[in-house]
Amino acid sequence: MPEKDAAPRSGYREQLTLGARPLDAPGAPVTDQQARDIARGRRTWHRKASKPVSVWMFALFIVLMTHRWIPESLWLMVHMVTLGLMTNSILVWSQHFTEALLKHKLPDSARPVQLARIYTLNASMVVLMVGVVFSLYPLTVLGSVGVGATVTWHGVALLQQIRSALPARFGVTIRYYIAASWLLPVGATFGALLDYDGLNASWHGRLLLAHEAVNVLGFVGITVVGTLMTLWPTMLRTVMVPDAVARSTRALAGLCAGLGLTVTGALAGLTWLAVAGLLLYAAALALVLTLMVRTTTVKKPSDYATFSVAAGMIWLTTGVLFSAYLVATSPFDSLTLRPVTPIFVAGFLAQTLLGAMTYLLPARMGGGPKAVRAANTEFNRFAAGRAIMVNLSILIFILPVSLTGSWVRTGASLLGAFTLFAFIPLMLRGVRASVNVRKTMIQARARGEAPTPDPQALTPAPPPHLRNALFGALAVVMVVALGVAVDPAARARLTAGASTTSAIGQTTALAVEATADMRFTPDTVEVPAGNRLVIEVTNTDTKNAHDLTFANGATTGRIDPGATKTVDVGVITGDLEGWCSVVGHQAMGMTFTVVASGADAAQAGTSDSSGSAHAGHSASSSTLASSDIDLQGDISDDYQTHDAALAPVPEGETVDGRTVHRQTLDVQELPREIAPGVTLNAWTFNGSYMGPTLRGRVGDIFEITLVNNGSMGHSVDFHAGTVSPDEVMRTIAPGESLTYRFEAVRSGIWLYHCSTMPMSAHLAAGMFGAVIIDPADLPEVDREYLLVQSEVALTEAANSHSSTAEPSEGVLTEISPEGLSAGTPTLTLFNGHATQYLRDPLTARTGERVRIWVLNAGPNGELSFHVVGSQFDTVYKEGGYLLQGGVDAFGTNGGGAQALDLSAAQGGFVEMVFEEPGTYTFVNHNFAAAERGARGQITVAGS
């Protein structure tokens, strides 16, 4: 007696033939060869083709657990779903559905080509992801071309199949597979353009909308909707509604028209047209949802597959409407679709994919109804509970963090992710169950036993969906409760009264974003005097770490890009100021103001959390004077003097007849001594205050690899190159790297430095160096030195010794941007230390020709380089000789020079011959700078 819901009905068997021939089906005898094939577990082509989906699923789980340490992790996770999971699945299952709907199975000889297409696609995906994650734009373009070409190839193959087959009732579905496959190359092109850093903000927003519309709504959305026309009633094991084909055809036409308007509006910069296109797309989706609802009136969803697919379609419609709202309310130059990403990725893509696979895999494994039921039992365990947990978790995650709190969002996202990934162990259990049933059947047949009825097939036990749904909801409630318990901001939101302007004793809770444009949003809050203030800060800057520190000492601590932390500011009794304490960020505008309403004016500026700090005075506002530093003190024994002697041009590597110099600049943030008893929290290239010196000749190629192992965004700008700054000078986040390649086309001494804002702070903190490109026919000299001047404005670091400490005890300092801006540096240094060349002088002998290259790194000060007791007979400044061997530009002989004047970022060299032995002092003849440390000595011995 067949199952009640499996009775043949008109139109049902015509829809899809999804399963393999059942072992125990009447009129389908199993040969010995078939039995041996099943026992050996011989895989069909689609199982081999589907293998990358499992690999991507495992990889996605690993990236999800380790994303904090992976560059571009959010982009990577999104595209592991959209490309790794969805695109692979679409290629495999659209091929399977095409053969089923056309009733035209391809020969086995065609399978190797299909597999080659699948694996070419995956190789291209890997190349694309490596290119984006490691900022290798050529690989990004190559991978995008590979993905687009492979999917186009798939569309051409489907077109050939539909042309060679007889007309089919559901042939329109295959035509939409073809159309969708030809959309992906367009979306891939938009995606490759998005990764180009030369885009302005407006074009970035327009291409972002076009890219997501074509790929998510076009390639994936049209494929899914076209499939559901026949798959949805098949999953419900019922017939299609009478007008399903006609309505689906109209809906698909509406989808294409809406997509076209959206992309046209995006590229043309017409907001109204893009919004109209999204609304038209949503209206077409409503037609599909109406068909799905009408189908469920005949047979209601009863397993995880139907629950998940139905939820996915609802989220797709929600995402389209939300996108329309975002586009309508944001100009293209500030458009972000990040809020809608979890809706499309987790709500629509992941649920639709896992729901479809939950239905399709048991059917494709075949083995007869008993084997399929065994697999379905495992695939559908805790079906309603899983669906509830996933969708409630997504709902919580997309709510504003100000309503939920970071711990609640984190807990919900982990619960939802683990519930989705439960598909993997359930799939493995389902495969094992199917194989065990088939083995049992084969063994029974070998013993000559007749098939026995399956009691589960005759009287299936109804699944406990209501109970499981309640358990799933309870799990979400427990996660939310746990998040509230460990999150002070969430507790504050629950305990605060309806009004935050009422009596003392209440709590004011606020969500704040630290943004990439060096601002807090919002940057002001009004709090009733006597209320406790709790602020949750989310760092939306993708490159830099930030914090929020208050004058009373309360702080979030360092917040990595994308992370969220909470600070309990304390009970507010007066106005209070906050700022980002990362060096330079406060000077660029990262300040925050707490206004105490109803506070006593006498109390303004204080808070009872500390009782001693005052608003308006940050830790970095007190710049040390040079008189605070004992420049007569002893340099520490473990300080190694920077060797000023210049090495000749290195040989480099010869490539195509050109000399290539390769150098890695490893960014680290380390304490470094810069004066007696003074240590700076320095930002360094290769661990040194002042980076390595590069040297070459005109025509040489320099290939620099910048690796950011710091805790904030950094960059590098080489004045020696003439390249577009958009790509190579961009700020890279911690953990990222880039390659900077330039040709030396002109001689001179050139500055390189970090160009991340605020540049003055990054340069003063140690991120600078020199590139020397020798002039043609540069004469040899007996000795050659390099001196690079820089200046620092210092303030004591928060964990330094007290200001009363003896200089010999050492003081830990950091850069004072206020001092740099005011032009009141604390020290002026040569080669990164104030007095190193007093302890360890340069050396020479009488009669020797000495050349000293000089560069003023700045960031602001002037340099007048002078050697006391000597004169220069050769002066080279900014690429040309002012004086050469005593001869000036007009040919007049016998001249000399006493100083080489250099503004910030200028350089040159001087030459001299010492006539008498002795100790000669070199200084910046701006004596204020010399007294701040810009001096050293040259010890000259007799010949």
LUMBARO-667236 format. One line per 5 residues: number of its first residue (from 1); their letters; for each residue x, y, z of C-alpha. Coordinates in steps of 0.001 Angstrom, whole numbers, plus 500000, padded with zeros to 6 digits. Layout:
# residues N
NUM) a) X/Y/Z  ...
END
This chain:
# residues 943
1) mpekd) 500000/500000/500000  501691/503252/498908  502065/506269/501166  499063/508542/501055  501043/511629/500022
6) aaprs) 502952/509754/497345  499922/508707/495288  500275/509430/491566  498495/512623/490620  498107/514371/487313
11) gyreq) 501130/516469/486523  503208/515348/489503  505341/512670/487880  505800/514974/484894  507381/517696/486985
16) ltlga) 510723/516268/488028  512338/512863/488030  514839/513471/490795  515690/510047/492200  517685/507199/490777
21) rplda) 515785/504027/489829  514645/502483/493151  515914/499069/494072  512540/497759/495162  510365/499497/492556
26) pgapv) 507994/497193/490683  509226/496275/487241  512781/497392/488000  514789/494233/488679  518293/494752/489975
31) tdqqa) 521056/492964/488144  524089/491534/489851  526201/494264/488257  523953/496969/489726  524212/495380/493130
36) rdiar) 528002/495269/492885  528081/498906/491761  525993/500029/494733  527974/497923/497168  531195/499502/495945
41) grrtw) 529641/502988/496320  530404/503996/492732  529920/507735/492488  527945/509417/489740  529254/512510/487979
46) hrkas) 527162/514900/490012  528592/513577/493259  532080/514316/491968  530923/517710/490742  529295/518468/494108
51) kpvsv) 532446/517694/496061  533704/521333/495910  530522/522425/497700  531475/520330/500727  535035/521622/500586
56) wmfal) 533844/525245/500490  531477/524560/503373  534303/523257/505551  536526/526160/504472  533780/528649/505284
61) fivlm) 533450/527241/508778  537205/527595/509343  537224/531185/508075  534193/532017/510209  536023/530822/513318
66) thrwi) 539291/532615/512452  538084/535690/510577  539659/538148/513048  543110/537237/511731  542255/537102/508021
71) peslw) 542455/540191/505769  539194/541118/504028  537467/538389/506041  533940/539759/505606  534338/539921/501819
76) lmvhm) 535872/536448/501868  533037/534860/503859  530358/536470/501702  531990/535253/498507  532669/531785/499874
81) vtlgl) 528883/531540/500141  527955/533277/496885  530705/531730/494765  531952/528658/496602  528590/527297/497687
86) mtnsi) 525938/528870/495469  527693/529063/492107  528984/525508/492355  525554/524262/493359  523872/526178/490552
91) lvwsq) 526157/524672/487932  525619/521139/489228  521896/521227/489850  520888/523352/486869  522552/520701/484728
96) hftea) 520644/517964/486557  517296/519799/486291  517886/520525/482624  518288/516838/481895  515267/515961/484047
101) llkhk) 512983/518609/482568  514037/517929/478972  514009/514158/479598  517295/514109/477760  520170/512605/479764
106) lpdsa) 523617/513354/478415  525941/510450/477631  528737/509530/480040  531246/510836/477502  530047/514378/478244
111) rpvql) 530680/514119/481983  534478/514744/481928  533872/518070/480179  531316/519052/482825  533727/518106/485598
116) ariyt) 536509/520078/483907  534179/523083/483856  533436/522706/487572  537072/522447/488578  538115/525312/486289
121) lnasm) 535461/527392/488027  536862/526546/491453  540444/527235/490438  539308/530656/489203  537502/531282/492499
126) vvlmv) 540672/530547/494453  542709/532902/492246  540072/535622/492664  539967/535292/496457  543762/535292/496768
131) gvvfs) 543863/538423/494622  541358/540293/496776  542608/539123/500178  546262/539910/499402  545534/542999/497261
136) lyplt) 546979/541472/494079  544830/543215/491505  546096/541229/488450  545023/538016/490200  541670/539600/491019
141) vlgsv) 541098/540379/487357  542346/536946/486245  540064/535156/488717  537059/537273/487757  537612/536538/484077
146) gvgat) 537942/532827/484847  534722/532704/486868  532776/534682/484274  534093/532658/481340  533390/529321/483006
151) vtwhg) 529803/530163/483891  529249/531546/480378  530571/528243/479045  527977/526486/481213  525203/528670/479742
156) vallq) 526320/527844/476200  526271/524135/477054  522703/524391/478373  521655/526258/475219  523053/523454/473076
161) qirsa) 521126/520885/475117  517786/522679/474822  518268/523053/471069  518979/519364/470611  516051/518171/472770
166) lparf) 512369/517913/472013  510115/520747/473236  509357/520415/476945  506574/521815/479081  509027/523392/481495
171) gvtir) 511647/524468/478971  511236/528059/480125  513106/527154/483319  516185/526115/481331  516044/529359/479377
176) yyiaa) 516250/531253/482625  519215/529124/483701  520878/530238/480480  520012/533900/481011  521219/533770/484612
181) swllp) 524524/532144/483622  525216/534983/481205  524555/537559/483914  527375/536370/486159  530197/537542/483835
186) vgatf) 528662/541020/483978  528523/540910/487761  532090/539557/487903  533255/542504/485789  531588/544928/488186
191) galld) 533234/543093/491083  536708/543349/489546  536197/547067/488978  535130/547463/492614  538519/546150/493782
196) ydgln) 540304/548906/491852  541348/551535/494388  541223/554356/491847  537425/554531/491999  535906/557639/493484
201) aswhg) 533244/557251/496162  530297/557792/493813  531399/555190/491286  532191/552757/494070  528612/553002/495365
206) rllla) 527122/552707/491877  529226/549682/490930  528536/548089/494325  524779/548246/493717  525135/546972/490138
211) heavn) 527449/544146/491246  525177/542882/494020  522042/543277/491904  523441/541298/488959  525037/538547/491044
216) vlgfv) 522594/538065/493917  519295/539104/492338  520210/538147/488781  522430/535092/488689  521278/533486/491936
221) gitvv) 517786/534982/492274  516589/534187/488763  518084/530691/488947  516349/529971/492252  512977/531364/491188
226) gtlmt) 513086/529487/487899  513858/526249/489751  511178/526724/492399  508500/526831/489728  508787/523049/489562
231) lwptm) 510874/522180/492628  508565/523711/495247  505506/521512/494516  507846/518541/494113  509325/519180/497574
236) lrtvm) 505788/519333/498978  504918/516135/497066  501892/517713/495468  500799/519087/492099  501431/522517/490678
241) vpdav) 498654/525048/490745  496945/525252/487310  498375/528603/486174  501844/528132/487679  503753/528095/484389
246) arstr) 502099/531231/483035  502452/533178/486291  506063/532056/486780  506889/533146/483255  505444/536600/483931
251) alagl) 507245/536757/487249  510580/535890/485645  510041/538573/483026  509371/541060/485839  512525/539968/487608
256) caglg) 514615/540583/484501  512995/543963/483866  513491/545057/487484  517094/543925/487385  517710/545847/484165
261) ltvtg) 516260/549053/485600  518282/548668/488801  521584/548234/486997  520836/551029/484535  519906/553377/487361
266) alagl) 523037/552457/489296  525433/552986/486392  523707/556210/485327  523639/557516/488886  519825/557797/488824
271) twlav) 518613/556895/492295  514924/556958/491395  515445/554529/488519  517451/552096/490651  514791/552185/493376
276) aglll) 512017/551644/490801  513888/548625/489479  514209/547099/492947  510514/547639/493653  509596/546017/490333
281) yaaal) 511812/543072/491210  510083/542795/494606  506670/542870/492902  507729/539990/490650  508902/538075/493714
286) alvlt) 505468/538633/495245  503958/536709/492307  506270/533791/493048  505499/533902/496763  501784/533910/495938
291) lmvrt) 502225/530732/493894  504171/529131/496739  501474/530029/499265  498723/528681/496996  500654/525432/496654
296) ttvkk) 500920/525102/500441  497132/525242/500760  497123/521791/499159  500090/520395/501109  501731/522230/503989
301) psdya) 505522/522308/504537  506514/519488/506849  510306/519140/506768  513495/521157/506982  513815/521445/503207
306) tfsva) 510480/523230/502775  510864/525295/505967  514283/526514/504888  513423/527291/501253  510248/529161/502265
311) agmiw) 512219/531238/504785  514872/531922/502168  512329/533359/499738  510863/535585/502447  514316/536894/503306
316) lttgv) 515045/537498/499604  511964/539710/499315  512855/541476/502563  516391/542078/501342  515215/543585/498065
321) lfsay) 512862/545997/499866  515558/546899/502406  518011/547532/499556  515488/549841/497916  515244/551779/501188
326) lvats) 519051/552053/501503  519412/553250/497906  516563/555752/498277  517986/557270/501476  521712/557363/500653
331) pfdsl) 523626/559160/497886  525814/556871/495818  529025/558357/497224  528116/557111/500712  526018/554064/499786
336) tlrpv) 526712/550942/501797  524838/547669/501438  526491/546061/504443  523255/546108/506522  521530/543944/503907
341) tpifv) 524426/541490/503495  523386/539077/506278  519840/539065/504893  520983/537947/501454  523854/535679/502539
346) agfla) 522470/533893/505596  518742/534482/505191  518373/533817/501464  521439/532128/499967  522450/529779/502779
351) qtllg) 518909/528723/503699  517796/528205/500119  520889/526177/499295  520725/523976/502388  516975/523507/502041
356) amtyl) 517279/522414/498418  520186/520082/499184  518271/518570/502096  515610/517503/499593  517779/516688/496595
361) lparm) 520642/514688/498093  518573/511835/499540  516629/511633/496281  519791/511547/494187  521403/508904/496385
366) gggpk) 518423/506739/495473  518362/503117/496586  514589/502910/496837  511972/504485/499103  513355/502794/502217
371) avraa) 516867/504175/501642  515516/507638/500824  513390/507638/503979  516386/506620/506073  518453/509485/504649
376) ntefn) 515570/511945/505051  515211/510996/508706  518774/512156/509358  518657/515240/507113  515452/516422/508835
381) rfaag) 516360/515917/512466  515076/518761/514662  513763/520432/511481  511429/523033/512975  513831/523823/515816
386) raimv) 516708/524417/513403  514570/526661/511209  513435/528713/514204  516972/529089/515586  518430/530175/512246
391) nlsil) 515761/532728/511431  515473/534232/514901  519282/534510/515009  519302/536340/511686  516556/538665/512903
396) ifilp) 518513/539533/516057  521733/540014/514108  520271/542525/511667  518698/544661/514402  520697/547807/515308
401) vsltg) 523428/547098/517818  521985/549879/519977  518928/547671/520536  520637/544316/521004  524196/544840/522216
406) swvrt) 527377/543323/520820  527357/540215/523033  523767/539443/522089  524588/539850/518389  527704/537711/518738
411) gasll) 525799/534959/520515  522990/535032/517974  525399/534922/515035  527276/531941/516503  524049/530085/517252
416) gaftl) 522761/530698/513728  526066/529707/512128  526413/526481/514099  522798/525603/513321  523381/526101/509602
421) fafip) 526598/524095/509716  524735/521271/511442  523829/520327/507881  527300/518815/507455  527140/516142/510199
426) lmlrg) 523487/515464/509364  524438/514991/505720  527142/512508/506702  524662/510651/508901  522147/510629/506044
431) vrasv) 524673/509170/503608  525632/506496/506129  521989/505629/506789  521250/505343/503062  524283/503131/502465
436) nvrkt) 523395/500878/505416  519834/500345/504136  521089/499500/500667  523630/497072/502019  520949/495378/504104
441) miqar) 518681/495084/501061  521453/493644/498916  522368/491106/501567  518710/490123/502001  518301/489671/498262
446) argea) 521471/487591/498130  519922/485287/500723  516780/485022/498585  514579/486863/501076  511485/488658/499759
451) ptpdp) 511121/492395/500468  509114/493176/503604  506804/496180/504063  508287/499168/505856  506055/500090/508845
456) qaltp) 507315/503682/508682  506066/503928/505115  502631/502573/506029  502013/504627/509164  504620/507405/509389
461) appph) 504918/508992/512826  504211/512729/512671  507357/514730/513474  507164/516790/516692  507531/520132/514933
466) lrnal) 505784/522215/517597  507914/520816/520401  511099/521292/518396  510120/524841/517452  509621/525669/521138
471) fgala) 512999/524166/522013  514615/526194/519202  513006/529406/520407  514098/528619/523971  517699/528177/522784
476) vvmvv) 517595/531648/521214  516121/533133/524383  518918/531556/526443  521568/532995/524131  519993/536449/524375
481) algva) 519809/536163/528159  523463/535140/528332  524434/538074/526090  522539/540491/528306  524142/539007/531420
486) vdpaa) 527702/539651/530207  527012/542934/528377  526747/546027/530594  525280/548104/527771  522505/545587/527219
491) rarlt) 521781/545459/530939  521641/549233/530994  519103/549281/528196  516910/546870/530120  517208/548649/533459
496) agast) 516931/552209/532172  513562/553898/532589  511392/555065/529733  513045/558487/529887  516774/559103/530149
501) tsaig) 516247/562616/531429  514654/561764/534746  516029/561355/538229  519482/560373/539479  520131/556635/539592
506) qttal) 519092/555772/536067  521384/554665/533254  521816/556259/529854  522935/553768/527180  524289/554848/523807
511) aveat) 525673/553147/520694  528528/554983/518962  530489/554216/515786  534172/555029/515250  534313/555728/511525
516) admrf) 536962/555713/508804  536778/559511/508446  538187/559909/511962  534936/560760/513697  532686/559373/516404
521) tpdtv) 529057/559121/515297  527307/560539/517231  529996/562659/518867  527840/564250/521596  525404/562936/524161
526) evpag) 523313/564797/526731  522997/562933/530017  521002/563962/533074  523355/564807/535915  523501/561807/538247
531) nrlvi) 522802/559224/535542  525318/556499/534770  526539/556521/531149  527308/553274/529306  528571/553545/525711
536) evtnt) 528948/550745/523222  531504/551604/520528  531677/549776/517179  534741/550362/515004  533424/550548/511425
541) dtkna) 536823/551632/510095  538209/548706/508074  541845/549836/508316  542552/551383/511717  542103/550468/515346
546) hdltf) 540441/553070/517578  539358/553515/521176  537206/555896/523195  538953/557291/526251  537468/559791/528700
551) angat) 539115/562423/530877  538045/560504/533990  540120/557505/532901  537292/555325/531576  538214/553685/528263
556) tgrid) 537113/550970/525881  540655/549863/525233  541852/549277/521688  539021/548257/519302  540072/546337/516195
561) pgatk) 538355/547009/512838  534866/545554/512874  534903/544871/516625  532696/546313/519373  533529/547162/522992
566) tvdvg) 531637/548777/525851  532813/551417/528315  531077/552255/531593  531836/555975/531853  530450/556200/535373
571) vitgd) 527968/558539/537035  527930/561861/535219  528139/564925/537469  529405/567434/534914  530463/567886/531319
576) legwc) 533073/565396/530225  535281/565053/527169  536478/561933/525408  538755/561189/522495  540504/558441/520583
581) svvgh) 543885/558013/522257  545566/556429/519224  548311/558862/518344  547101/561589/516003  543452/560559/515890
586) qamgm) 542301/563124/518424  544005/565887/516457  542107/564772/513357  538759/565184/515063  538059/561971/516983
591) tftvv) 536584/563667/520026  533446/563008/522029  531519/565319/524362  529267/564412/527266  526937/567270/528213
596) asgad) 525508/566988/531718  522030/568513/531802  521060/570125/535094  524588/569898/536435  526084/572421/538819
601) aaqag) 528420/574632/536821  531016/574211/539524  531096/570506/538883  531501/570787/535123  534343/568713/533818
606) tsdss) 534341/566011/536486  532907/562558/536911  532793/560443/540036  534449/557498/538316  537822/559103/538849
611) gsaha) 537455/562278/540848  540713/563731/539591  540622/564045/535822  539201/567061/534072  537375/567337/530828
616) ghsas) 539177/568967/527984  542609/567664/528922  543620/564549/527112  546589/562428/527897  548354/563772/524826
621) sstla) 547716/567501/525308  550828/568212/527451  553832/568354/525114  557221/567877/526727  559736/570683/526287
626) ssdid) 563329/569990/525306  564284/571246/528760  562414/568263/530216  565018/565993/528579  568559/565676/529904
631) lqgdi) 570525/565690/526668  573761/565541/528685  572731/562198/530137  574115/558823/529199  572769/556805/526304
636) sddyq) 571753/553333/527455  574407/550644/527096  572200/548466/524897  571487/551239/522365  573312/550589/519087
641) thdaa) 574296/553729/517224  572840/553968/513722  575730/553480/511325  575818/556638/509200  578378/555218/506754
646) lapvp) 576851/554619/503321  577370/551400/501437  577841/551577/497651  574973/550743/495298  574128/547036/495766
651) egetv) 574261/544754/492757  570578/543834/492887  569013/541278/490542  569220/541555/486774  565844/541015/485077
656) dgrtv) 565525/541635/481321  568665/543714/481415  567391/545927/484266  568659/546005/487821  565910/545226/490323
661) hrqtl) 566297/546039/494030  563903/544221/496328  563190/545267/499890  560607/544287/502500  559365/546935/504919
666) dvqel) 557935/545217/507964  555767/547611/509969  555981/547114/513725  555078/549275/516683  557948/549019/519188
671) preia) 559543/551049/521997  562774/552664/520781  565276/554943/522538  565562/558348/520844  567450/560348/523505
676) pgvtl) 569184/559699/526835  566521/558351/529203  563731/558737/526636  561955/555823/524961  559316/556427/522303
681) nawtf) 556408/554123/521472  557681/554185/517908  556103/553055/514660  558879/551471/512667  559939/550044/509335
686) ngsym) 561916/546852/510006  562052/547495/513739  564094/550710/513584  563203/554350/514179  564012/555486/510615
691) gptlr) 563744/552784/508001  566478/551183/505899  568302/553252/503293  567842/552234/499644  570364/553070/496941
696) grvgd) 570487/552657/493184  571070/554334/489834  568830/555982/487289  566912/553261/485434  566929/550791/488325
701) ifeit) 563689/549163/489428  562689/549060/493088  560182/546472/494252  559074/547104/497826  556836/544777/499826
706) lvnng) 555053/546548/502676  553843/544191/505423  551693/545655/508200  552349/543764/511416  551205/546711/513516
711) smghs) 547922/547335/515270  546626/550125/513025  546566/551107/509367  549856/552158/507738  551165/552921/504250
716) vdfha) 554278/554101/502411  554990/556878/499888  558246/556827/497896  559174/560264/496523  561729/558514/494299
721) gtvsp) 558979/557011/492120  556512/558559/489688  553476/556321/490081  549777/556810/490693  549272/556864/494476
726) devmr) 545830/555250/494369  546959/551648/494654  550500/551518/496037  550167/554314/498598  546885/553174/500067
731) tiapg) 546563/552461/503769  546565/548758/504549  545027/547199/507641  546952/545094/510178  547852/541726/508672
736) eslty) 547722/542986/505080  550557/543568/502617  551097/545246/499258  553803/545490/496605  555089/548929/495577
741) rfeav) 557094/548936/492322  558696/552007/490788  561507/552995/488426  564162/555489/489466  563993/558022/486637
746) rsgiw) 565895/560926/488240  568892/561234/490548  568940/562740/494003  568164/561816/497593  564476/561144/498099
751) lyhcs) 562290/560788/501158  559943/557884/501789  557438/557894/504629  554096/556585/505858  551331/558617/504235
756) tmpms) 548490/557518/506517  546717/560390/508233  547831/562145/510300  551055/561977/508279  552988/564228/510658
761) ahlaa) 552416/561787/513518  553277/558692/511506  556479/560268/510170  557536/561682/513535  556922/558289/515118
766) gmfga) 559698/556820/512946  558087/555823/509652  560511/557460/507216  563725/556747/505354  565900/557728/502402
771) viidp) 566329/556545/498825  569584/557654/497161  569762/557577/493358  573330/558359/492365  573839/561127/489815
776) adlpe) 575584/560044/486618  579380/559859/486959  579230/560499/490695  582915/560686/491719  584254/558301/494309
781) vdrey) 585176/559760/497666  587136/558488/500611  584233/558481/503027  580482/558785/502508  577838/559348/505198
786) llvqs) 574075/559863/505433  572325/562092/507963  568523/562324/508037  566979/564953/510279  563570/564472/511861
791) evalt) 561706/566096/514699  559394/564763/517390  556926/566350/519777  556512/564097/522798  554097/563533/525635
796) eaans) 554434/561032/528426  552669/557778/527686  549915/556650/530034  552126/553921/531515  555324/555976/531744
801) hssta) 557227/556852/534886  555926/559850/536814  557155/563276/535836  559260/563394/539022  561317/560406/538003
806) epseg) 565039/560873/537485  566043/561050/533803  568244/557995/534196  565184/555945/535080  563831/556518/531607
811) vltei) 560551/557980/530430  558186/556210/528028  556720/558707/525588  554465/558896/522570  553948/561420/519801
816) spegl) 552067/564616/520662  550135/565675/517522  549276/568952/519253  552966/569736/519637  553657/568922/516007
821) sagtp) 550756/571097/514860  551877/573973/517096  555468/573749/515828  556885/573053/519285  558919/569861/518882
826) tltlf) 560565/568305/521888  563616/566900/520054  565324/567223/516683  567200/564088/515693  569800/562913/513229
831) nghat) 569232/559305/512129  566714/558675/514896  568580/559738/518061  569399/563093/519618  572951/562513/520855
836) qylrd) 574227/559267/519331  576953/560977/517256  578265/562750/520337  578901/559372/521958  580004/557692/518709
841) pltar) 581307/560372/516312  581765/559974/512591  585416/559546/511584  587758/560836/508877  591420/561628/508190
846) tgerv) 593034/564789/507070  593291/565101/503309  590384/562703/502707  587377/563814/500682  584233/563323/502755
851) riwvl) 580737/563380/501280  577728/563744/503586  574272/563160/502141  571674/565154/504068  567874/564762/504036
856) nagpn) 565317/566786/505986  562485/564323/506707  560565/566926/508694  557681/566693/509212  557792/570474/509623
861) gelsf) 561153/571931/510585  563920/573567/508538  567511/572402/508284  570639/574493/507732  573408/571916/507720
866) hvvgs) 576793/573249/508823  580075/571664/509914  581853/573867/512431  585446/574550/511335  585015/573366/507727
871) qfdtv) 583768/574667/504392  582062/572881/501531  583614/573019/498068  580833/570867/496588  577116/571361/497215
876) ykegg) 574415/569265/495547  570793/570144/496279  567532/568691/494949  568976/566962/491881  571606/569513/490773
881) yllqg) 575012/570954/491683  575150/574447/493165  578896/574123/493522  581222/571385/492245  584887/571379/493217
886) gvdaf) 584667/575090/493949  583159/575881/490533  579678/577383/490410  577003/577117/487708  578524/580067/485811
891) gtngg) 582006/578564/485718  583469/580820/488376  586204/579058/490347  587251/579300/493965  583848/579455/495658
896) gaqal) 582723/577688/498816  579654/577183/501002  579069/577221/504731  575589/575619/504914  573138/573512/502939
901) dlsaa) 569608/574792/503494  566804/572240/503197  563076/572543/503771  560987/569548/504767  561385/566651/502260
906) qggfv) 564394/568262/500553  567844/566729/500349  571302/566832/498807  574943/566351/499737  578036/568355/500622
911) emvfe) 581733/567501/500223  584705/568775/502156  588354/568000/502908  589570/568426/506498  592969/570136/506604
916) epgty) 593748/569607/510288  593054/566848/512782  590531/567571/515527  586912/567235/516575  584464/568958/514263
921) tfvnh) 580819/569472/515206  578031/569261/512642  574799/571044/513489  571552/572389/512235  572536/576063/512241
926) nfaaa) 568996/576818/513351  570433/576738/516864  567121/576065/518572  567004/572779/516651  570660/572083/517453
931) ergar) 569952/572595/521143  567083/570089/520839  569534/567426/519625  570372/568147/515972  574112/567950/516382
936) gqitv) 576951/565468/516319  580696/565247/515880  583280/564160/513335  586629/563008/514750  589407/563729/512240
941) ags) 592748/561984/512700  595995/562870/511026  596988/561129/507812
END
